[in-house]
Every structure is written in C-alpha cells, then in structure tokens.
Amino acid sequence: MEGFASWYGEEYHGRKTSSGEIYDMYALTAAHKTLPFGSEVKVTNLENGKAVNVRINDRGPFVEDRIIDLSYNSAKAIDMLNKGIAKVSLSLIKQAPSDVNAGYLLQVGSFLKIENASQLQNDIKGMCSQVFVETWENNEGKFYRVRIGPFKDKDSALALISKLKEKNIHPYLIRAD
C-alpha cells in the first residue's frame, strides 16, 4: 500500500491510545485505521528510501489522504520530522490475530459538544439505523464520536461510504476493536 504518512509526538505523549496502551513518542509505533493492534509494518519513505518497522497500537489517521500516523521516533527514523508528511509504502511484516467478530466501524465525526454529535447522528439516522455516539476521554477532555456499525465485513462498510460521500459526509473506516 502506498500513500502519505504523518506523525504525532509530544502533544500525545503519555495519553491512552485506542488499544488502551499509553502512547510513548519514543517507541516505534503507529496508528492505522484497520490493521489489528499488534501488527507489525515496514514503512518506507519513498522520497529517501529510509525504512522503519513499527507496531500498530492506535487508530488513525483521520485525515483523508493519510494511510498511517507514525510516532515521533518512527518518523525520525525515516527522516520526515521537518516536512511533517511523506509519501510512503507499507509492507505487512506480521499481522496480529484479530477478533473475527470485531468487524468494522465508520467514524463520521468527533466533537467536543454532545449537541453537535447528536445533530449529526440525527442527520444520518435516515440513511442507516446503526449510528451511535461514543464518548471518549483523554487529557484534552471529553470527545463525542459519531460512528456507524458494526459491519461484519469490509465490503458492507465500503458500500455505505459511497452513499455518505454523496451527502458530503466523509467517514473513515476503522476496525471495531
């Protein structure tokens, strides 16, 4: 897989990741939307040929053109800190076992105010009945994530993405683990 990588560092250091583990900006870790936690990936910077092996322990990135979000040290290893983003290729080294019942979710929004999350939830309810608001808290505060699912297979989730994009809603596919 090829696409763009970004990185995250000090601002998130010491916070809980989606896997429940504490983010360590000096560890060789990364966020990916769908790979099971614990999977290992080789990330190669296509601009300079430098590569690093990382372990997936978080979800993201939630920017449309990005395929992976690297820890500070991972980004440093492939010399992309100053630029902030880099064109990369991903090679799966080891896929961790996943919960086959976990399935997939679509995240359609994340808000600081419950009212905004509820409004989006209501707007989407006419298109699908599986929409819900999930509360997630970290050091920055409480967030209200609007999600749809779970979907047992990726194809079902992808079919709904097309319909949502027609309504100018741009969801992100993530694993439901």
Backbone as a printed PyTorch tensor [residue, N CA C, xyz], in Angstrom:
tensor([[[  0.8420,  -1.1760,   0.0000],
         [  0.0000,   0.0000,   0.0000],
         [  0.8880,   1.2410,   0.0000]],

        [[  0.5200,   2.2100,  -0.7940],
         [  1.2460,   3.4800,  -0.8340],
         [  0.2970,   4.6230,  -0.5140]],

        [[  0.8520,   5.6520,   0.1000],
         [  0.0820,   6.8270,   0.4560],
         [  0.9370,   7.7560,   1.2920]],

        [[  0.2810,   8.6200,   2.0500],
         [  1.0160,   9.5880,   2.8540],
         [  0.9900,   9.2170,   4.3270]],

        [[  2.1430,   9.4300,   4.9740],
         [  2.2740,   9.2370,   6.4160],
         [  2.3980,  10.6050,   7.0640]],

        [[  1.8780,  10.6890,   8.2690],
         [  2.0860,  11.8600,   9.1100],
         [  2.6210,  11.3310,  10.4360]],

        [[  2.8700,  12.2260,  11.3950],
         [  3.3770,  11.7540,  12.6800],
         [  2.7780,  12.5760,  13.8100]],

        [[  2.8020,  11.9850,  14.9990],
         [  2.3400,  12.6960,  16.1880],
         [  3.3190,  12.4580,  17.3150]],

        [[  3.4740,  13.4710,  18.1860],
         [  4.5400,  13.3980,  19.1710],
         [  4.1660,  13.8570,  20.5610]],

        [[  4.8610,  14.8840,  21.0180],
         [  4.8250,  15.3100,  22.4160],
         [  3.4140,  15.6170,  22.9240]],

        [[  2.6020,  16.1950,  22.0870],
         [  1.2380,  16.5650,  22.4950],
         [  0.4420,  15.3440,  22.9820]],

        [[  0.7480,  14.1640,  22.4570],
         [  0.0170,  12.9430,  22.8060],
         [  0.8040,  12.0190,  23.7300]],

        [[  2.0650,  12.3490,  24.0030],
         [  2.9270,  11.5130,  24.8430],
         [  2.2870,  11.3150,  26.2290]],

        [[  2.1650,  10.0620,  26.6330],
         [  1.5830,   9.7460,  27.9330],
         [  0.0810,   9.5680,  27.9350]],

        [[ -0.5610,   9.7830,  26.8070],
         [ -2.0150,   9.6060,  26.7140],
         [ -2.3470,   8.1850,  26.2940]],

        [[ -3.5680,   7.8000,  26.5520],
         [ -4.0230,   6.4620,  26.1830],
         [ -4.3070,   6.3900,  24.6900]],

        [[ -3.8320,   5.3120,  24.0500],
         [ -4.1160,   5.0740,  22.6360],
         [ -5.4230,   4.2970,  22.5170]],

        [[ -5.8770,   4.0920,  21.3050],
         [ -7.1090,   3.3270,  21.0750],
         [ -6.9960,   1.8890,  21.5520]],

        [[ -5.7710,   1.3610,  21.5860],
         [ -5.5810,  -0.0160,  22.0560],
         [ -5.6110,  -0.1000,  23.5760]],

        [[ -5.5850,   1.0580,  24.2430],
         [ -5.5700,   1.0870,  25.7010],
         [ -4.1720,   1.2670,  26.2690]],

        [[ -3.1630,   1.1070,  25.4310],
         [ -1.7860,   1.2830,  25.9080],
         [ -1.4520,   2.7740,  25.9090]],

        [[ -0.4910,   3.1600,  26.7240],
         [ -0.0900,   4.5610,  26.8260],
         [  0.8550,   4.8890,  25.6690]],

        [[  0.5900,   6.0120,  25.0030],
         [  1.4110,   6.4210,  23.8740],
         [  2.7830,   6.8620,  24.3580]],

        [[  3.8140,   6.2920,  23.7440],
         [  5.2010,   6.6430,  24.0140],
         [  5.7870,   7.1410,  22.6980]],

        [[  6.0510,   8.4340,  22.6150],
         [  6.5310,   9.0160,  21.3630],
         [  7.8950,   8.4850,  20.9430]],

        [[  8.6050,   7.8350,  21.8810],
         [  9.9330,   7.2960,  21.5720],
         [  9.8930,   5.8260,  21.1440]],

        [[  8.7380,   5.2060,  21.2310],
         [  8.5790,   3.8140,  20.7850],
         [  8.3540,   3.8020,  19.2740]],

        [[  8.6480,   2.6900,  18.6530],
         [  8.4320,   2.5500,  17.2100],
         [  7.0320,   1.9850,  16.9900]],

        [[  6.0480,   2.8800,  17.0580],
         [  4.6420,   2.5030,  16.9470],
         [  3.9570,   3.3960,  15.9160]],

        [[  2.6980,   3.0350,  15.6180],
         [  1.9410,   3.8080,  14.6310],
         [  0.4470,   3.5870,  14.8100]],

        [[ -0.3170,   4.4880,  14.2060],
         [ -1.7740,   4.3800,  14.1510],
         [ -2.1650,   3.9910,  12.7290]],

        [[ -3.0840,   3.0270,  12.6250],
         [ -3.6060,   2.5910,  11.3310],
         [ -5.1080,   2.4040,  11.4930]],

        [[ -5.8590,   2.6190,  10.4360],
         [ -7.3200,   2.5620,  10.5340],
         [ -7.8680,   1.1500,  10.6930]],

        [[ -7.2280,   0.1500,  10.0780],
         [ -7.8540,  -1.1730,  10.0560],
         [ -6.9870,  -2.3400,  10.5050]],

        [[ -5.6690,  -2.2160,  10.4940],
         [ -4.8400,  -3.3580,  10.9000],
         [ -5.0490,  -3.6830,  12.3730]],

        [[ -5.1160,  -4.9590,  12.7230],
         [ -5.2890,  -5.3210,  14.1360],
         [ -4.1310,  -4.8010,  14.9920]],

        [[ -4.4490,  -4.4250,  16.2260],
         [ -3.4140,  -3.9870,  17.1500],
         [ -2.3770,  -5.0830,  17.3130]],

        [[ -1.1130,  -4.6800,  17.3520],
         [ -0.0250,  -5.6360,  17.4850],
         [  0.5820,  -6.0410,  16.1550]],

        [[ -0.0660,  -5.6930,  15.0490],
         [  0.5020,  -5.9920,  13.7270],
         [  1.7880,  -5.1860,  13.5490]],

        [[  2.7120,  -5.7490,  12.7840],
         [  3.9750,  -5.0600,  12.5020],
         [  4.0420,  -4.7210,  11.0150]],

        [[  4.4840,  -3.4950,  10.7330],
         [  4.5140,  -2.9720,   9.3760],
         [  5.8670,  -2.3210,   9.1130]],

        [[  6.3990,  -2.5580,   7.9130],
         [  7.5970,  -1.8500,   7.4670],
         [  7.1110,  -0.6250,   6.7090]],

        [[  7.5760,   0.5560,   7.1270],
         [  7.2130,   1.8170,   6.4930],
         [  8.4520,   2.3530,   5.7880]],

        [[  8.3460,   2.5410,   4.4750],
         [  9.4720,   3.0420,   3.6880],
         [  9.1350,   4.4220,   3.1450]],

        [[  9.9960,   5.3840,   3.4330],
         [  9.8500,   6.7300,   2.9070],
         [ 10.2760,   6.6880,   1.4380]],

        [[  9.3360,   6.8990,   0.5380],
         [  9.6170,   6.7940,  -0.8940],
         [ 10.4550,   7.9550,  -1.4270]],

        [[ 10.5990,   9.0060,  -0.6200],
         [ 11.3950,  10.1590,  -1.0460],
         [ 12.8840,   9.9650,  -0.7850]],

        [[ 13.2350,   9.0990,   0.2200],
         [ 14.6580,   8.9280,   0.5390],
         [ 15.0770,   7.4580,   0.7290]],

        [[ 14.1270,   6.5310,   0.6530],
         [ 14.4380,   5.1060,   0.7750],
         [ 14.6320,   4.5900,   2.1890]],

        [[ 14.5580,   5.4690,   3.1880],
         [ 14.7400,   5.0280,   4.5730],
         [ 13.4940,   4.2730,   5.0330]],

        [[ 13.7120,   3.2360,   5.8830],
         [ 12.5930,   2.3950,   6.3260],
         [ 12.6740,   2.1680,   7.8310]],

        [[ 11.5180,   1.8840,   8.4250],
         [ 11.4210,   1.5720,   9.8460],
         [ 10.3040,   0.5480,  10.0310]],

        [[ 10.4970,  -0.3670,  10.9740],
         [  9.4500,  -1.3210,  11.3330],
         [  8.7120,  -0.7870,  12.5480]],

        [[  7.3800,  -0.7650,  12.4700],
         [  6.5550,  -0.2340,  13.5600],
         [  5.4850,  -1.2460,  13.9630]],

        [[  4.9950,  -1.0760,  15.1870],
         [  3.9040,  -1.9110,  15.7030],
         [  2.6570,  -1.0340,  15.7880]],

        [[  1.5300,  -1.5540,  15.3060],
         [  0.2680,  -0.8100,  15.3290],
         [ -0.3350,  -0.8930,  16.7300]],

        [[ -0.5560,   0.2890,  17.3520],
         [ -1.1530,   0.3190,  18.6850],
         [ -2.2180,   1.4090,  18.8300]],

        [[ -2.5970,   2.0370,  17.7110],
         [ -3.5670,   3.1300,  17.7900],
         [ -4.3830,   3.1670,  16.5050]],

        [[ -5.4730,   3.9150,  16.5010],
         [ -6.3190,   4.0950,  15.3150],
         [ -6.0940,   5.4850,  14.7490]],

        [[ -6.1960,   5.5790,  13.4490],
         [ -5.9890,   6.8270,  12.7470],
         [ -5.1390,   6.5340,  11.5290]],

        [[ -4.7000,   7.5110,  10.8210],
         [ -5.0160,   8.9300,  10.9720],
         [ -6.3930,   9.2390,  10.3980]],

        [[ -6.9820,  10.3040,  10.8730],
         [ -8.3140,  10.6680,  10.4220],
         [ -8.2650,  11.8920,   9.5080]],

        [[ -7.3230,  11.8340,   8.5840],
         [ -7.1830,  12.8170,   7.5100],
         [ -7.2770,  12.0080,   6.2280]],

        [[ -8.0930,  12.4470,   5.3080],
         [ -8.4760,  11.6200,   4.1580],
         [ -7.3280,  11.0440,   3.3360]],

        [[ -6.2800,  11.7900,   3.0970],
         [ -5.2280,  11.2900,   2.2120],
         [ -4.0910,  10.5710,   2.9420]],

        [[ -4.2240,  10.3070,   4.2250],
         [ -3.1560,   9.6730,   5.0090],
         [ -3.4720,   8.2010,   5.2680]],

        [[ -2.4260,   7.3560,   5.2350],
         [ -2.6360,   5.9240,   5.4550],
         [ -2.0490,   5.4290,   6.7690]],

        [[ -1.1530,   6.2080,   7.3910],
         [ -0.5490,   5.7940,   8.6570],
         [ -0.0830,   7.0450,   9.3940]],

        [[ -0.1460,   6.9790,  10.7140],
         [  0.3060,   8.0580,  11.5810],
         [  1.4130,   7.4840,  12.4540]],

        [[  2.6320,   7.9740,  12.3130],
         [  3.7920,   7.4120,  12.9930],
         [  4.0970,   8.1220,  14.3030]],

        [[  4.6860,   7.3840,  15.2330],
         [  5.1850,   8.0110,  16.4550],
         [  6.3650,   8.9140,  16.0790]],

        [[  6.7450,   9.7820,  16.9960],
         [  7.8540,  10.7010,  16.7790],
         [  9.1170,   9.9520,  16.3460]],

        [[  9.5220,   8.9270,  17.1150],
         [ 10.7530,   8.2050,  16.7840],
         [ 10.6520,   7.4500,  15.4620]],

        [[  9.4780,   6.9530,  15.1330],
         [  9.2900,   6.2690,  13.8470],
         [  9.4820,   7.2520,  12.6930]],

        [[  8.9090,   8.4370,  12.8320],
         [  9.0490,   9.4730,  11.8100],
         [ 10.5030,   9.9380,  11.7080]],

        [[ 11.1670,  10.0450,  12.8520],
         [ 12.5720,  10.4450,  12.8810],
         [ 13.4370,   9.4240,  12.1300]],

        [[ 13.1240,   8.1410,  12.3100],
         [ 13.9000,   7.0660,  11.6820],
         [ 13.8670,   7.1320,  10.1550]],

        [[ 12.7860,   7.6500,   9.5930],
         [ 12.7090,   7.7470,   8.1230],
         [ 12.8560,   9.1930,   7.6380]],

        [[ 13.3370,  10.0410,   8.5380],
         [ 13.6960,  11.4170,   8.2020],
         [ 12.5370,  12.2190,   7.6100]],

        [[ 11.4130,  12.2420,   8.3350],
         [ 10.2710,  13.0320,   7.8540],
         [  9.7650,  14.0330,   8.8920]],

        [[ 10.4930,  14.2220,   9.9860],
         [ 10.0330,  15.1220,  11.0460],
         [  9.8280,  16.5500,  10.5440]],

        [[ 10.8000,  17.1000,   9.8760],
         [ 10.7150,  18.5080,   9.4430],
         [  9.6070,  18.7480,   8.4420]],

        [[  9.4480,  17.8350,   7.5150],
         [  8.4290,  18.0000,   6.4710],
         [  7.0150,  17.7550,   7.0160]],

        [[  6.8930,  16.8390,   7.9970],
         [  5.5880,  16.5680,   8.6090],
         [  4.8160,  15.4390,   7.9640]],

        [[  4.8890,  15.3420,   6.6510],
         [  4.2520,  14.2310,   5.9380],
         [  5.2460,  13.7060,   4.9060]],

        [[  5.0610,  12.4660,   4.4990],
         [  5.9260,  11.8800,   3.4780],
         [  5.1540,  10.8150,   2.7190]],

        [[  5.4780,  10.6710,   1.4590],
         [  4.9240,   9.5820,   0.6380],
         [  5.6510,   8.3100,   1.0720]],

        [[  4.8700,   7.2860,   1.4570],
         [  5.4460,   6.0510,   1.9830],
         [  4.8010,   4.8320,   1.3420]],

        [[  5.4850,   3.7070,   1.5040],
         [  4.8720,   2.4210,   1.1820],
         [  4.8500,   1.6120,   2.4630]],

        [[  3.8080,   0.8100,   2.6090],
         [  3.6590,  -0.0610,   3.7730],
         [  3.7690,  -1.5050,   3.3190]],

        [[  4.5320,  -2.2910,   4.0740],
         [  4.6370,  -3.7290,   3.8440],
         [  4.3240,  -4.4300,   5.1530]],

        [[  3.3590,  -5.3140,   5.1160],
         [  2.9730,  -6.0450,   6.3140],
         [  4.0460,  -7.0770,   6.6570]],

        [[  4.6020,  -6.9780,   7.8520],
         [  5.5940,  -7.9360,   8.3320],
         [  4.8870,  -9.0690,   9.0590]],

        [[  3.9920,  -8.6900,   9.9820],
         [  3.2560,  -9.6790,  10.7610],
         [  1.8920,  -9.1020,  11.1070]],

        [[  0.8520,  -9.8140,  10.7110],
         [ -0.4880,  -9.3750,  11.0870],
         [ -0.8710, -10.0830,  12.3710]],

        [[ -1.2090,  -9.3010,  13.3660],
         [ -1.6350,  -9.8640,  14.6400],
         [ -2.9900, -10.5310,  14.4650]],

        [[ -3.2520, -11.5510,  15.2720],
         [ -4.5880, -12.1510,  15.2000],
         [ -5.6270, -11.1040,  15.5620]],

        [[ -6.7450, -11.1570,  14.8820],
         [ -7.8020, -10.1970,  15.1920],
         [ -9.0350, -10.9410,  15.6510]],

        [[ -9.8630, -10.2310,  16.3520],
         [-11.1360, -10.7890,  16.7750],
         [-12.0360, -10.8090,  15.5500]],

        [[-12.3110, -11.9940,  15.0250],
         [-13.1080, -12.0840,  13.7910],
         [-14.5120, -11.5270,  13.9700]],

        [[-14.9710, -11.4290,  15.1990],
         [-16.2980, -10.8690,  15.4480],
         [-16.2680,  -9.3490,  15.5710]],

        [[-15.0650,  -8.7510,  15.5930],
         [-14.9560,  -7.3120,  15.8080],
         [-15.5820,  -6.5230,  14.6690]],

        [[-15.2540,  -6.8900,  13.4390],
         [-15.8230,  -6.1990,  12.2970],
         [-15.2510,  -4.8020,  12.1100]],

        [[-16.0600,  -3.9280,  11.4930],
         [-15.6120,  -2.5890,  11.1400],
         [-16.6430,  -1.5590,  11.5770]],

        [[-16.1580,  -0.3380,  11.7470],
         [-16.9950,   0.8110,  12.0500],
         [-16.6650,   1.9190,  11.0560]],

        [[-17.5910,   2.8340,  10.8890],
         [-17.3170,   4.0740,  10.1730],
         [-17.3770,   5.1980,  11.1910]],

        [[-16.3340,   5.9990,  11.2500],
         [-16.3730,   7.1880,  12.1010],
         [-16.6930,   8.3600,  11.2020]],

        [[-17.7790,   9.0670,  11.5300],
         [-18.2190,  10.1730,  10.6850],
         [-18.0080,  11.5350,  11.3240]],

        [[-17.6240,  11.5600,  12.5840],
         [-17.3600,  12.8390,  13.2360],
         [-16.8840,  12.6590,  14.6560]],

        [[-16.1920,  13.6810,  15.1630],
         [-15.7350,  13.7080,  16.5470],
         [-15.8940,  15.1420,  17.0390]],

        [[-16.5920,  15.3210,  18.1540],
         [-16.9660,  16.6530,  18.6110],
         [-16.6740,  16.8460,  20.0950]],

        [[-16.4710,  18.0920,  20.4810],
         [-16.3040,  18.4430,  21.8900],
         [-17.6610,  18.6430,  22.5630]],

        [[-18.6820,  18.9610,  21.7660],
         [-20.0250,  19.2090,  22.3150],
         [-20.9610,  18.0790,  21.9150]],

        [[-21.6670,  17.5290,  22.8920],
         [-22.6140,  16.4360,  22.6530],
         [-23.7130,  16.8820,  21.6930]],

        [[-24.0890,  18.1570,  21.7330],
         [-25.1530,  18.6610,  20.8610],
         [-24.7720,  18.4990,  19.3850]],

        [[-23.5250,  18.7730,  19.0580],
         [-23.0750,  18.6420,  17.6640],
         [-23.0700,  17.1800,  17.2240]],

        [[-22.6280,  16.2960,  18.1160],
         [-22.6210,  14.8670,  17.8040],
         [-24.0510,  14.3630,  17.6180]],

        [[-24.9520,  14.7830,  18.4830],
         [-26.3520,  14.3560,  18.3930],
         [-27.0060,  14.8390,  17.1040]],

        [[-26.6700,  16.0600,  16.6940],
         [-27.2240,  16.6050,  15.4520],
         [-26.7850,  15.7610,  14.2550]],

        [[-25.4980,  15.4210,  14.1880],
         [-25.0120,  14.5940,  13.0850],
         [-25.6460,  13.2070,  13.1410]],

        [[-25.7620,  12.6560,  14.3290],
         [-26.3990,  11.3460,  14.4870],
         [-27.8170,  11.3800,  13.9320]],

        [[-28.5700,  12.4110,  14.2660],
         [-29.9440,  12.5360,  13.7700],
         [-29.9900,  12.7140,  12.2550]],

        [[-29.0330,  13.4680,  11.7040],
         [-28.9910,  13.6810,  10.2550],
         [-28.7430,  12.3710,   9.5030]],

        [[-27.9740,  11.4820,  10.0980],
         [-27.5950,  10.2330,   9.4370],
         [-28.6130,   9.1170,   9.6660]],

        [[-29.3970,   9.2020,  10.7330],
         [-30.3320,   8.1170,  11.0740],
         [-31.2430,   7.7140,   9.9270]],

        [[-31.5990,   8.6450,   9.0720],
         [-32.4590,   8.3180,   7.9500],
         [-31.7740,   7.4320,   6.9190]],

        [[-30.4440,   7.4550,   6.8910],
         [-29.6840,   6.6640,   5.9260],
         [-29.3010,   5.2910,   6.4710]],

        [[-29.1510,   5.1950,   7.7870],
         [-28.7850,   3.9190,   8.4020],
         [-29.1900,   3.9390,   9.8670]],

        [[-29.5490,   2.7880,  10.3740],
         [-30.0500,   2.7080,  11.7490],
         [-28.9610,   2.4080,  12.7660]],

        [[-27.7660,   2.0710,  12.3130],
         [-26.7120,   1.6290,  13.2250],
         [-25.8220,   2.7840,  13.6870]],

        [[-26.2940,   4.0110,  13.6840],
         [-25.4730,   5.1540,  14.0640],
         [-25.5630,   5.3800,  15.5750]],

        [[-24.4200,   5.6520,  16.1990],
         [-24.3840,   5.8620,  17.6450],
         [-23.3120,   6.8780,  17.9960]],

        [[-23.4160,   7.4180,  19.2050],
         [-22.4180,   8.3500,  19.7250],
         [-21.6580,   7.6400,  20.8280]],

        [[-20.3390,   7.6720,  20.7150],
         [-19.4670,   7.0300,  21.6910],
         [-18.6530,   8.1220,  22.3840]],

        [[-18.5980,   8.0670,  23.7010],
         [-17.8100,   9.0310,  24.4610],
         [-16.3940,   8.5030,  24.6140]],

        [[-15.4240,   9.3740,  24.3810],
         [-14.0170,   9.0120,  24.5240],
         [-13.3180,  10.1570,  25.2360]],

        [[-12.5350,   9.8400,  26.2470],
         [-11.9020,  10.8650,  27.0520],
         [-10.3920,  10.6830,  27.0750]],

        [[ -9.6860,  11.8050,  27.0060],
         [ -8.2400,  11.7960,  27.1780],
         [ -7.8400,  13.0620,  27.9330]],

        [[ -6.5410,  13.3850,  27.9390],
         [ -6.0590,  14.5520,  28.6860],
         [ -6.6130,  15.8730,  28.1690]],

        [[ -7.0440,  15.9150,  26.9070],
         [ -7.5910,  17.1420,  26.3250],
         [ -9.0470,  17.3590,  26.6970]],

        [[ -9.7260,  16.3240,  27.1640],
         [-11.1230,  16.4510,  27.5130],
         [-11.9510,  15.2910,  27.0080]],

        [[-13.2430,  15.5310,  26.9660],
         [-14.1910,  14.5100,  26.5430],
         [-14.6090,  14.7770,  25.1020]],

        [[-14.5980,  13.7160,  24.2910],
         [-14.9880,  13.8160,  22.8870],
         [-16.1830,  12.9110,  22.6360]],

        [[-17.0090,  13.3240,  21.6960],
         [-18.1870,  12.5610,  21.3140],
         [-18.0190,  12.1450,  19.8550]],

        [[-17.7690,  10.8470,  19.6480],
         [-17.5230,  10.3090,  18.3190],
         [-18.8150,   9.7600,  17.7420]],

        [[-19.1340,  10.1670,  16.5340],
         [-20.3100,   9.6440,  15.8420],
         [-19.8230,   8.5130,  14.9460]],

        [[-20.3680,   7.3250,  15.2000],
         [-19.9270,   6.1300,  14.4830],
         [-21.1170,   5.3460,  13.9590]],

        [[-20.8410,   4.5560,  12.9190],
         [-21.8570,   3.7020,  12.3220],
         [-21.3210,   2.2730,  12.3240]],

        [[-22.1700,   1.3390,  12.7040],
         [-21.7550,  -0.0640,  12.6660],
         [-22.1610,  -0.7930,  13.9190]],

        [[-21.6120,  -1.9410,  14.1350],
         [-20.5100,  -2.5480,  13.3900],
         [-20.9880,  -3.2600,  12.1270]],

        [[-20.0530,  -3.3920,  11.2000],
         [-20.2490,  -4.1510,   9.9770],
         [-19.3940,  -5.4050,  10.0880]],

        [[-19.9610,  -6.5500,   9.7540],
         [-19.2010,  -7.8010,   9.8540],
         [-18.1090,  -7.9060,   8.7950]],

        [[-18.3380,  -7.2550,   7.6420],
         [-17.3140,  -7.3220,   6.5960],
         [-17.0380,  -5.9340,   6.0390]],

        [[-15.8690,  -5.7920,   5.4840],
         [-15.3880,  -4.5140,   4.9710],
         [-16.2330,  -4.0110,   3.8060]],

        [[-16.6980,  -4.9120,   2.9300],
         [-17.4680,  -4.5170,   1.7530],
         [-18.7670,  -3.8020,   2.1180]],

        [[-19.4450,  -4.2720,   3.1740],
         [-20.6840,  -3.6200,   3.6140],
         [-20.4140,  -2.1880,   4.0570]],

        [[-19.3210,  -2.0030,   4.7840],
         [-18.9590,  -0.6680,   5.2530],
         [-18.5890,   0.2330,   4.0710]],

        [[-17.8330,  -0.3150,   3.1310],
         [-17.4040,   0.4790,   1.9670],
         [-18.5830,   0.9120,   1.1060]],

        [[-19.6070,   0.0710,   1.0080],
         [-20.8050,   0.4200,   0.2360],
         [-21.5010,   1.6350,   0.8400]],

        [[-21.5480,   1.7000,   2.1640],
         [-22.1890,   2.8380,   2.8200],
         [-21.3420,   4.1030,   2.6810]],

        [[-20.0240,   3.9650,   2.6460],
         [-19.1550,   5.1310,   2.4710],
         [-19.5280,   5.8810,   1.2020]],

        [[-19.7520,   5.1600,   0.1090],
         [-20.1170,   5.8020,  -1.1580],
         [-21.4020,   6.6080,  -1.0190]],

        [[-22.3910,   6.0470,  -0.3450],
         [-23.6690,   6.7500,  -0.1670],
         [-23.4940,   7.9950,   0.7020]],

        [[-22.6790,   7.8810,   1.7540],
         [-22.4630,   9.0160,   2.6500],
         [-21.7160,  10.1450,   1.9480]],

        [[-20.7470,   9.7930,   1.1100],
         [-19.9850,  10.8210,   0.3930],
         [-20.8750,  11.6110,  -0.5500]],

        [[-21.9160,  10.9690,  -1.0930],
         [-22.8820,  11.6840,  -1.9350],
         [-23.5940,  12.7770,  -1.1480]],

        [[-23.6990,  12.6010,   0.1750],
         [-24.3470,  13.5850,   1.0620],
         [-23.3170,  14.5060,   1.7120]],

        [[-22.0900,  14.5100,   1.1640],
         [-20.9940,  15.3380,   1.6610],
         [-20.5690,  14.9780,   3.0900]],

        [[-20.6910,  13.7020,   3.4270],
         [-20.2080,  13.1790,   4.7010],
         [-19.0490,  12.2490,   4.3580]],

        [[-17.9080,  12.4660,   4.9900],
         [-16.6860,  11.7340,   4.6320],
         [-16.2030,  10.8840,   5.8070]],

        [[-16.7090,   9.6540,   5.9000],
         [-16.3530,   8.7860,   7.0240],
         [-14.9990,   8.1090,   6.8520]],

        [[-14.4870,   7.5900,   7.9760],
         [-13.2520,   6.8300,   7.9800],
         [-13.5680,   5.4200,   8.4180]],

        [[-13.0580,   4.4500,   7.6880],
         [-13.2280,   3.0400,   8.0290],
         [-12.2190,   2.6750,   9.1050]],

        [[-12.6910,   2.0830,  10.2040],
         [-11.8020,   1.6370,  11.2720],
         [-12.2410,   0.2660,  11.7510]],

        [[-11.3080,  -0.4610,  12.3670],
         [-11.6440,  -1.7580,  12.9670],
         [-12.4030,  -1.5160,  14.2590]],

        [[-13.3240,  -2.3900,  14.5510],
         [-14.1410,  -2.2680,  15.7540],
         [-13.5100,  -3.0190,  16.9230]],

        [[-12.2340,  -2.8480,  17.1260],
         [-11.5820,  -3.4750,  18.2860],
         [-11.0390,  -2.4270,  19.1550]]])
